Amino acid sequence: MALLYGGLVLLVGVSLLFTCVILLQNAIVSPNIKLQGGAVLLDGHGHPTTTAEVARSQQDAAISYLLKTGGLYFAIIVIIGTTGGYLLAKQALRPIAKLTQTARALSTETLDQRINLGGPDDELRELADTFDDMLGRLDQAFDSQRLFVANASHELRTPLSVIRTELEVTLSDPDADPEELRRMGTVVASAAERAQRLVTSLLTLARLQAVGGGDLEVAEPVDLSRLVPLAISAVAAEAEEKGVRVEMEVEEAITVGDPRLLERLVGNLVENGIRHNVPGGWLRITTGQTSDKVWLHVANGGAVIPNGDVDRLFEPFRRGAGKVRTATKGAGLGLAIVRLIVEAHRGRLQAAAPPFGGLAVRVELPRERRGRIELPDKARIDAVA
């Protein structure tokens, strides 16, 4: 930039010099001298001359003086301009140098560093602030990734530890009878099933995050009211064991999306409502639709959840009242998957914690507009369970 400033001053100076030369040539003309009585015009050396030669001599002298004196001052101006340009460029680019230094020093362990430029609110300040905001988002993303990996490792280690312990204990007993081996096989199968569910949930999370703002691989009409009975039947045994009263009031709610993901959405909400309920509690599921959207509402009883913890329930590996790794069942990925499924379907998710305890979740999705889908009579729901 200093060379650019110096070159610009040089170009302007040369242009001014040539302009002055042209103006002098046009300004100095032949003098209007009239000689009478045979008088002769002499030059400085006493030689006869003409008015044209006098004018040309004056032009040459003026131009020579201009080039010599002007060139000297011009050189001084160029030096001063280049030096000043260098100092100005150095001062102007100091934030860029600081930004570059900070960027070179960054790593996954030093993302907490910031430029904090300060100064006037100009373009460079805006650039530095934008860079600081980007570092903040990266720092948060890396922290979330590290927490996710740590939680996933913990969840996978638990069933693997159970499997290893059971195998070691059983194999170390040479007198183990078939009943003991059968018990060991049951425990190992249960632990393997838990690990499989966790891996499946992680794959679902990864697939939904990969979709991002893109289109779904499968998009077809799906009636949410048909998915509710399936979800309830899947947790009927657990609901009966805890004495949870299930109420269902569903109407036709046809949207467009991936049937498997929407089935997972309903199943996760119902399962969460049963699993985190209190003994003798209640669960209520309703569906419906308006002119432009369909909705699913799942409310359940349970412990009182602080309002500040509601949003954190939809983060990976969160259970109950926002606590990490406190439940005996599940990996804490159910509601996180629900949130990603809703986002993938361009829907809206709302959750609230009633003061008397439990959780109420409302999902709104775009309505299918290609006409009514006729459902088989056996799949139509006409009563409240």
C-alpha positions in Angstrom: 0.0 0.0 0.0 2.9 2.4 0.7 4.3 1.7 -2.9 0.8 2.3 -4.2 0.5 5.7 -2.4 4.0 6.6 -3.6 3.2 5.6 -7.2 0.0 7.6 -7.0 1.9 10.8 -5.8 4.5 10.2 -8.6 1.8 9.9 -11.2 0.0 13.0 -10.1 3.3 15.0 -9.9 4.4 14.0 -13.4 1.0 14.9 -14.7 1.2 18.3 -13.0 4.7 19.0 -14.4 3.7 18.2 -18.0 0.6 20.3 -17.6 2.7 23.2 -16.4 5.0 22.8 -19.3 2.1 22.9 -21.8 0.6 25.9 -20.1 4.0 27.8 -20.2 4.4 27.1 -23.9 1.0 28.5 -24.6 1.4 31.4 -22.2 4.7 32.7 -23.5 4.1 34.1 -27.0 6.0 36.4 -29.4 6.1 40.0 -28.0 4.3 42.6 -30.1 7.4 44.9 -30.8 7.4 47.5 -33.6 10.8 48.8 -34.7 11.1 52.2 -36.4 13.9 54.1 -38.2 15.8 50.9 -39.2 16.2 49.8 -35.5 17.4 46.2 -35.0 16.3 43.8 -32.2 19.3 42.3 -30.4 19.5 39.3 -28.0 21.5 39.2 -24.8 24.8 38.6 -26.7 24.3 41.5 -29.0 23.3 39.5 -32.0 20.4 40.4 -34.2 17.2 38.3 -33.4 13.5 38.2 -34.0 10.5 38.3 -31.7 9.7 34.7 -32.4 13.2 33.7 -31.3 12.8 35.9 -28.2 9.6 34.1 -27.3 11.2 30.7 -27.8 14.1 31.7 -25.7 11.8 32.8 -22.8 9.9 29.5 -23.1 13.0 27.4 -22.9 14.3 29.3 -19.9 11.0 29.1 -18.1 10.6 25.4 -18.8 14.2 24.7 -17.8 13.7 26.5 -14.5 10.4 24.7 -13.9 11.9 21.2 -14.6 15.0 21.8 -12.4 13.3 23.5 -9.4 10.0 21.7 -9.8 11.8 18.4 -10.1 13.6 19.0 -6.8 10.5 19.9 -4.9 8.6 17.1 -6.7 11.2 14.5 -5.5 10.8 15.8 -1.9 7.0 15.6 -2.2 7.3 12.0 -3.5 9.5 11.0 -0.6 7.2 12.6 1.9 4.1 11.1 0.3 5.6 7.6 0.2 6.7 7.8 3.8 3.4 9.2 4.9 1.6 6.5 2.9 3.7 3.8 4.6 2.9 5.1 8.0 -0.8 5.4 7.2 -0.9 2.0 5.7 0.9 0.5 8.7 -1.6 2.2 11.0 -4.6 1.1 8.9 -3.5 -2.5 8.5 -2.5 -3.0 12.2 -5.9 -4.6 12.9 -5.4 -7.0 10.0 -2.0 -7.9 11.4 -3.6 -8.5 14.8 -6.3 -10.6 13.2 -3.7 -12.7 11.3 -1.6 -13.2 14.4 -4.7 -14.4 16.3 -5.7 -16.7 13.5 -2.2 -18.3 13.4 -2.3 -18.9 17.1 -5.7 -20.6 17.0 -6.2 -24.3 17.7 -8.9 -26.5 19.1 -7.6 -25.7 22.6 -7.3 -21.9 22.1 -10.6 -21.0 20.5 -11.4 -18.8 23.6 -9.0 -16.1 22.2 -10.5 -12.9 20.8 -9.2 -9.9 18.9 -11.2 -7.3 20.8 -10.1 -4.6 18.4 -12.0 -1.6 19.8 -11.4 1.8 18.3 -13.7 3.6 15.8 -16.7 1.8 14.4 -15.4 1.4 10.8 -15.1 -1.5 8.4 -12.0 -3.0 10.1 -13.8 -2.9 13.4 -16.7 -4.7 11.9 -14.4 -7.3 10.3 -12.7 -7.9 13.7 -16.0 -8.2 15.5 -17.3 -10.6 12.9 -14.2 -12.7 13.3 -14.7 -12.7 17.1 -18.3 -13.9 16.6 -17.1 -16.7 14.3 -14.6 -17.8 17.0 -17.4 -17.8 19.6 -19.5 -20.1 17.4 -16.6 -22.4 16.6 -15.7 -22.6 20.3 -19.3 -23.5 21.2 -19.4 -26.1 18.4 -16.2 -27.7 19.5 -17.4 -27.8 23.1 -20.7 -29.4 22.1 -18.8 -31.9 20.0 -16.5 -32.8 22.9 -19.4 -33.1 25.3 -21.3 -35.2 22.7 -18.4 -37.6 22.2 -17.8 -37.9 26.0 -21.5 -38.7 26.6 -21.7 -41.2 23.8 -18.5 -42.9 25.0 -20.0 -43.1 28.5 -23.3 -44.5 27.3 -21.5 -47.1 25.1 -19.1 -48.1 27.9 -21.9 -49.0 30.3 -23.4 -51.9 28.3 -20.0 -53.0 27.1 -18.8 -53.2 30.7 -21.9 -55.2 31.6 -21.2 -57.7 28.8 -17.6 -58.0 29.7 -18.3 -58.5 33.4 -20.9 -61.1 32.8 -18.7 -63.0 30.4 -15.7 -62.9 32.8 -17.7 -64.0 35.8 -19.4 -66.9 34.0 -16.3 -68.1 32.2 -14.3 -68.1 35.4 -16.8 -70.5 37.0 -16.0 -74.0 35.7 -19.1 -75.4 37.4 -21.6 -73.0 35.8 -24.8 -74.8 35.1 -27.1 -74.2 32.1 -29.4 -71.9 34.2 -26.4 -69.7 35.0 -25.4 -69.6 31.3 -28.9 -68.7 30.3 -29.0 -65.9 32.9 -25.7 -64.6 31.5 -27.1 -64.8 28.0 -30.1 -62.8 29.0 -28.1 -60.0 30.6 -25.7 -59.9 27.7 -28.6 -59.7 25.2 -30.2 -56.9 27.1 -26.9 -54.9 27.2 -26.3 -55.5 23.5 -29.8 -54.3 22.8 -29.2 -51.1 24.7 -25.9 -50.5 22.8 -27.8 -51.2 19.6 -30.5 -48.7 20.4 -27.8 -46.1 21.2 -26.0 -46.6 18.0 -29.3 -46.4 16.0 -30.1 -43.1 17.8 -26.7 -41.7 17.0 -27.0 -42.7 13.3 -30.4 -41.0 13.3 -29.0 -37.9 14.8 -26.1 -37.9 12.2 -28.5 -38.4 9.3 -30.9 -35.6 10.5 -28.0 -33.2 11.0 -26.7 -34.0 7.5 -30.1 -33.1 6.1 -29.8 -29.6 7.6 -31.8 -27.2 5.5 -32.0 -29.6 2.6 -34.8 -31.8 1.3 -35.9 -35.1 2.9 -35.0 -38.2 1.0 -38.6 -39.5 1.4 -41.6 -37.1 1.3 -45.1 -38.6 1.2 -48.4 -38.0 2.9 -48.5 -39.3 6.5 -51.4 -39.2 9.0 -50.1 -38.6 12.5 -53.3 -39.9 14.0 -52.5 -43.4 12.6 -49.0 -43.3 14.3 -50.3 -42.6 17.8 -51.8 -46.1 18.5 -48.7 -47.7 17.3 -46.6 -45.6 19.6 -48.9 -46.4 22.6 -48.8 -50.1 22.0 -45.0 -50.1 22.0 -44.9 -48.7 25.5 -48.1 -50.4 26.8 -46.2 -52.8 29.1 -44.1 -50.0 30.7 -47.2 -47.8 31.1 -49.0 -50.6 32.8 -46.1 -51.4 35.1 -45.9 -47.8 36.3 -49.7 -47.4 36.4 -49.7 -44.5 33.9 -53.2 -43.6 32.6 -53.1 -43.0 28.8 -55.7 -40.8 27.2 -55.9 -40.4 23.4 -58.0 -37.9 21.4 -56.8 -37.9 17.8 -58.3 -36.5 14.6 -57.0 -36.7 11.1 -53.7 -34.8 10.8 -52.1 -35.4 7.4 -48.7 -33.9 6.6 -45.9 -34.6 4.1 -42.7 -36.2 5.3 -40.6 -39.3 5.9 -42.9 -41.9 7.5 -40.1 -43.5 9.4 -39.0 -40.3 10.9 -42.5 -39.1 11.8 -43.2 -42.5 13.4 -40.0 -42.0 15.4 -41.1 -38.5 16.4 -44.4 -39.7 17.8 -42.8 -42.8 19.4 -40.1 -40.7 21.1 -42.6 -38.2 22.6 -44.9 -41.0 23.9 -42.0 -43.0 25.2 -40.6 -39.9 27.0 -44.0 -39.2 28.5 -44.2 -42.7 30.0 -40.5 -43.1 31.0 -40.2 -39.8 32.8 -43.7 -40.0 34.4 -44.5 -40.7 38.1 -46.1 -43.9 39.3 -49.9 -43.6 38.8 -49.4 -40.6 36.5 -51.1 -39.7 33.3 -50.3 -39.2 29.6 -52.5 -37.4 27.1 -52.0 -37.3 23.3 -54.1 -35.3 20.9 -53.8 -34.5 17.2 -55.6 -32.3 14.7 -55.2 -30.0 11.8 -56.1 -26.5 10.6 -56.2 -25.0 7.1 -52.4 -24.8 6.8 -50.9 -27.0 9.5 -51.3 -30.2 11.5 -50.4 -30.5 15.2 -49.5 -33.2 17.7 -49.8 -32.4 21.4 -48.3 -34.7 24.1 -48.6 -33.9 27.7 -47.6 -36.0 30.7 -47.4 -35.9 34.5 -44.1 -36.1 36.3 -41.7 -34.2 38.4 -41.6 -30.4 38.4 -39.2 -29.1 35.8 -37.7 -25.6 36.2 -38.6 -23.4 33.2 -35.0 -22.7 32.5 -34.3 -26.4 31.9 -37.0 -27.0 29.3 -34.9 -26.0 26.3 -32.0 -28.1 27.6 -34.2 -31.2 27.5 -33.9 -31.2 23.7 -30.1 -31.4 23.8 -28.4 -34.8 23.3 -27.9 -36.9 26.5 -30.3 -34.9 28.6 -32.9 -36.7 30.7 -35.6 -35.9 33.2 -35.4 -32.4 34.6 -32.4 -31.4 32.4 -30.0 -33.7 34.3 -27.3 -35.6 32.4 -27.1 -39.3 32.8 -29.6 -39.7 35.6 -32.1 -42.1 34.1 -31.8 -45.9 34.2 -33.3 -46.3 30.8 -32.6 -44.7 27.5 -29.6 -42.6 26.3 -31.2 -39.2 26.6 -31.4 -38.8 22.8 -35.1 -39.1 22.3 -36.1 -35.4 22.5 -33.0 -34.3 20.7 -34.1 -36.5 17.8 -37.6 -35.1 18.0 -36.2 -31.5 17.6 -34.1 -32.5 14.6 -37.1 -34.3 12.9 -39.3 -31.3 13.4 -36.6 -29.0 11.9 -36.1 -31.4 9.0 -39.8 -31.2 8.2 -39.9 -27.4 8.4 -42.1 -27.6 11.5 -42.3 -25.8 14.8 -41.7 -27.3 18.2 -43.0 -25.8 21.5 -42.4 -27.2 25.0 -43.6 -26.0 28.4 -43.3 -27.2 32.0 -46.6 -26.9 33.9 -46.2 -25.7 37.5 -47.9 -28.9 38.8 -45.2 -31.1 37.1 -44.6 -32.9 33.9 -44.0 -31.7 30.4 -46.2 -30.5 27.5 -44.8 -30.7 24.0 -46.6 -29.4 20.9 -45.4 -30.1 17.3 -46.8 -28.2 14.3 -46.0 -29.4 10.7 -47.2 -28.1 7.3 -50.4 -29.7 6.2 -50.7 -31.9 3.1 -52.6 -29.9 0.4 -53.0 -32.6 -2.3 -56.4 -33.7 -1.1 -57.8 -36.0 1.5 -56.3 -39.4 2.0 -58.8 -42.2 2.5 -57.8 -44.4 5.4 -58.9 -48.0 5.9 -61.7 -48.4 8.4 -59.7 -50.5 10.7 -57.0 -47.7 11.0 -59.6 -45.0 11.7 -59.7 -43.8 15.3 -63.1 -42.9 16.5 -62.8 -43.2 20.3 -60.8 -41.8 23.1 -58.6 -44.4 24.8 
